[in-house]
Amino acid sequence: MKSNEVLDLLEWSGAIMKGHFKLTSGKHSNQYIEKFRLLENPIALDKICSSMSKLFEKNDIDLVVSAAIGGILVAGGVGRHLNIKHIFSERVNKKNVF
């Protein structure tokens, strides 16, 4: 998937938000991508996961790992397209653990 196609998909799904946002890093931005707009749309989610998996299909990948909550569906979709296992980590006391 080309960059403009990803942007179109983000816009189509309503994931691109404009305004004032304070990010978890503490920085500020006038745009934010709300990943849950993609995750709640099975067509958009599958297109993103399929495109991501193609980036790695020629590599010797054994496992897809993501952060908990929002990343779980993406890791699952990429893992499904690559036909490999997917797991996630959770943040406990400010550290990601399995």
Secondary structure, DSSP 4 states (H G I P E B T S, - for coil): --HHHHHHHHHHTT-EEEEEEE-TTS-EEEEEE-HHHHHT-HHHHHHHHHHHHHHHTTS---EEEEESTHHHHHHHHHHHHHT-EEEEEEEETTEEE-
